[in-house]
Amino acid sequence: MDLVHRKSLDRVVSAFYKVRRYECRNAPCGWEGVLRSTHRRAGESGKGMKPWMWLLVIALSLAGALAMVAYLDSRSPAETEMGSEP
C-alpha cells in the first residue's frame, strides 16, 4: 500500500480521528481509502485538545451563560431602565 495525498473530506475527518489515505500498489486491486493513523510524528506528542477538554469548555460556557441570564433576570426594574429620570 502507498501513502497518497488526502482529500478535503479526509482533512475534516482528521480533525477528530487522525487518518491517512492509502491506495493499493496492485493495479487490478484498485482499492483506495483511509485508515486510522496509529503513530505520531516526532515532536507532535500531546498537541491538540482532547475530547474531555472540549466537554469542559462547553460546560463552562453553558454555566457562564446561565449565570448571566440569572443575573439579568434578578435585576430590579429600576436598574433595567436606562436614561430615564426618577
C-alpha positions in Angstrom: 0.0 0.0 0.0 1.2 3.5 -0.8 0.5 6.7 1.1 -1.2 9.3 -1.1 -2.4 12.9 -0.7 -5.6 13.3 1.4 -8.8 14.7 0.1 -10.7 17.6 1.7 -13.1 15.3 3.5 -10.2 13.3 4.8 -8.8 16.5 6.4 -12.2 17.2 8.1 -12.3 13.6 9.5 -8.7 14.0 10.6 -9.7 16.8 12.9 -11.4 14.2 15.1 -9.6 11.0 14.1 -6.1 11.0 12.6 -6.4 9.3 9.3 -4.2 8.8 6.3 -5.2 7.9 2.7 -3.7 4.9 1.1 -4.0 3.1 -2.3 -3.2 -0.4 -3.3 0.0 -0.9 -5.3 -1.5 -3.7 -7.2 -3.2 -2.2 -10.3 -6.1 -4.8 -10.6 -6.9 -4.3 -6.9 -7.8 -0.6 -7.3 -8.5 -0.1 -3.6 -8.1 3.4 -2.2 -9.3 4.6 1.2 -8.5 6.0 4.6 -7.1 4.1 7.6 -6.8 5.4 11.1 -3.2 6.6 11.9 -1.8 4.9 14.9 1.5 6.8 15.1 2.5 10.3 15.7 5.3 12.3 14.1 8.3 13.3 16.2 7.5 16.5 18.2 3.8 16.0 17.9 3.2 14.5 21.3 0.2 15.8 23.2 -0.8 18.6 20.8 -4.4 19.4 20.3 -7.4 19.3 22.7 -8.6 16.0 24.0 -12.4 15.3 23.8 -12.8 15.7 27.5 -11.3 19.2 27.2 -13.9 20.2 24.7 -16.6 18.9 27.1 -15.1 21.1 29.9 -15.1 24.2 27.6 -18.7 23.6 26.6 -19.8 23.0 30.3 -18.1 26.2 31.5 -19.6 28.2 28.7 -23.1 27.0 29.5 -22.5 27.7 33.2 -21.4 31.2 32.3 -24.4 31.8 30.1 -26.8 30.5 32.7 -25.2 32.8 35.3 -25.6 35.8 33.1 -29.3 35.0 32.4 -29.9 34.5 36.1 -28.2 37.9 36.9 -30.1 39.8 34.3 -33.4 38.3 35.5 -32.7 39.2 39.1 -32.2 42.9 38.5 -34.8 45.3 39.7 -36.9 47.2 37.1 -35.2 50.5 38.1 -31.8 49.0 37.1 -33.1 48.0 33.7 -34.4 51.4 32.6 -31.5 53.3 31.0 -31.6 57.1 30.8 -34.9 57.6 32.5 -35.3 60.2 35.1 -36.8 59.4 38.6 
